Amino acid sequence: MSYDLTDITGIGKATAEKMKAAGIDSIEKLAKAKSEDLLILKIKGVGKATSEKYIINAKNFLKERGTKTKQKSKPDTTQKIKPKIDTKAKPKRVSSNIKELIKKQAECNIGLVGHVDHGKTTLVKALTGDWTDRHSEEQERGISIKFGYSNASILYCPSCDEYLTYYLAEQ
């Protein structure tokens, strides 16, 4: 098994790529780095506390797994690599059939309750196409205060293996 910067808790692909571009290409180098070294990289979302946490996580990772990391094995160039074939290819949607089936379905009322700024209005918009922030004070402040509801027909399409609404089928 090979170890990569993305094996460290909290480090994603983009952050690991930026670290590698700056010369921190292994977990050992990250564990030996100083917080200031990471701050100089100006990676989005990485401040002093986060950089210190990355370093601590790298040190803990090395303690658990041992300081000697295994190198990634390269595929043998003499063998031909077979391309992956997707055996379960999804058929294209037949939107006219789906739209007709959805029109025959009963509608359900979608209304979400939750704390401010957690994506309720955005989720309803994604499902139904209706923006539920209809009140002027909500639009000015960019938050949902009053409850907004919208209707949607949800249909399971066995040929697509997906659940769809009329709004999603139109896209």
C-alpha positions in Angstrom: 0.0 0.0 0.0 1.3 3.4 -0.9 0.9 6.6 1.2 0.0 9.9 -0.2 -0.6 13.4 1.3 -4.3 12.8 0.8 -4.1 10.0 3.4 -3.7 12.7 6.1 -6.9 13.6 7.7 -8.2 16.9 6.3 -6.0 17.1 3.2 -7.9 16.8 0.0 -6.8 16.4 -3.6 -6.4 20.1 -4.4 -4.5 20.9 -1.2 -2.2 18.0 -1.8 -1.5 19.1 -5.3 -0.6 22.6 -4.2 1.7 21.2 -1.5 3.4 18.9 -4.0 3.9 21.9 -6.4 5.7 23.7 -3.6 8.0 20.8 -2.8 6.1 19.1 0.1 5.5 15.9 -1.8 5.6 13.3 1.0 4.2 12.8 4.5 7.7 12.9 6.0 8.3 16.4 4.5 5.0 17.6 5.8 5.7 16.2 9.3 9.1 18.1 9.3 7.6 21.3 7.9 6.8 24.3 10.0 3.4 26.0 10.1 4.9 29.1 8.4 6.0 26.9 5.5 2.4 26.0 4.8 1.2 29.6 5.3 3.6 30.9 2.7 1.8 28.6 0.1 -1.4 30.7 0.6 -3.7 27.7 0.1 -7.3 28.6 0.3 -8.8 27.7 3.7 -5.4 26.9 5.3 -4.6 29.2 8.1 -2.3 28.8 11.1 -4.5 26.4 13.0 -5.2 24.3 10.0 -1.5 24.1 9.0 -0.6 23.1 12.5 -3.3 20.4 12.5 -2.0 19.0 9.2 1.5 18.8 10.6 0.3 17.1 13.8 -1.8 14.6 11.7 1.2 13.8 9.5 3.3 13.1 12.6 0.6 10.9 14.1 0.2 9.1 10.8 3.9 8.4 10.7 3.9 7.1 14.3 1.0 4.8 13.5 2.3 3.5 10.2 6.1 3.8 10.7 8.4 6.4 9.3 9.2 4.4 6.2 6.5 5.0 3.6 6.1 2.6 0.7 6.7 3.9 -2.7 3.9 3.8 -5.2 4.3 0.8 -7.6 4.5 1.7 -11.2 2.7 -0.5 -13.7 4.9 -2.8 -15.7 5.4 -1.1 -19.1 5.9 -4.4 -20.9 2.3 -5.4 -20.2 -0.5 -3.8 -22.1 -3.0 -2.0 -20.0 -6.6 -3.0 -20.9 -9.0 -0.1 -21.0 -11.8 -0.3 -18.5 -15.1 -1.0 -20.2 -18.2 0.2 -18.5 -20.4 -2.9 -18.5 -23.4 -1.1 -17.0 -23.8 1.8 -19.4 -26.9 3.9 -18.6 -29.3 4.3 -21.4 -30.2 7.9 -22.4 -33.4 9.3 -21.0 -36.4 9.4 -23.1 -37.6 12.8 -21.8 -41.0 12.8 -23.5 -42.0 9.5 -21.9 -40.7 10.7 -18.5 -42.6 14.0 -18.8 -45.8 12.2 -19.6 -45.4 9.8 -16.7 -44.6 12.6 -14.3 -47.7 14.5 -15.3 -49.8 11.5 -14.3 -48.2 11.2 -10.9 -49.6 12.8 -7.8 -47.8 15.9 -6.6 -46.1 16.1 -3.2 -45.6 19.4 -1.4 -41.9 20.0 -0.6 -41.2 22.3 2.4 -38.0 22.2 4.4 -37.5 23.4 8.0 -34.1 24.1 9.4 -31.7 26.7 10.7 -30.7 29.7 8.6 -28.3 29.3 5.7 -28.2 25.5 5.3 -29.4 25.2 1.7 -33.2 24.6 2.2 -34.2 27.1 -0.5 -31.5 25.9 -2.8 -32.6 22.2 -2.5 -36.2 23.0 -3.2 -35.0 25.1 -6.2 -32.9 22.1 -7.5 -35.9 19.7 -7.2 -38.8 21.8 -8.4 -37.3 24.8 -10.2 -39.2 27.2 -7.9 -37.3 29.8 -5.8 -39.2 29.9 -2.5 -37.7 33.1 -1.1 -40.7 35.3 -2.1 -40.7 37.9 0.6 -38.8 41.1 0.1 -37.1 41.0 3.5 -35.8 37.5 2.7 -34.5 38.6 -0.7 -32.8 41.7 0.8 -31.1 39.7 3.5 -30.5 36.6 1.5 -32.1 34.3 4.1 -35.3 32.3 4.4 -37.4 33.6 7.3 -40.9 32.4 6.4 -41.7 28.9 5.2 -41.6 28.5 1.5 -43.3 25.5 -0.2 -43.3 24.1 -3.7 -45.0 21.2 -5.4 -43.2 18.4 -7.2 -44.0 15.1 -8.8 -41.3 12.5 -8.2 -41.0 9.5 -10.5 -38.7 6.5 -10.5 -37.4 5.8 -14.0 -36.5 2.1 -14.2 -34.6 2.5 -17.5 -32.5 5.3 -16.1 -32.3 3.9 -12.6 -33.0 7.4 -11.2 -35.6 9.4 -9.4 -36.7 12.4 -11.4 -38.9 15.4 -11.0 -40.5 17.3 -14.0 -38.0 20.1 -13.5 -35.0 17.7 -13.6 -36.4 15.9 -16.6 -36.5 19.2 -18.6 -32.8 19.9 -18.0 
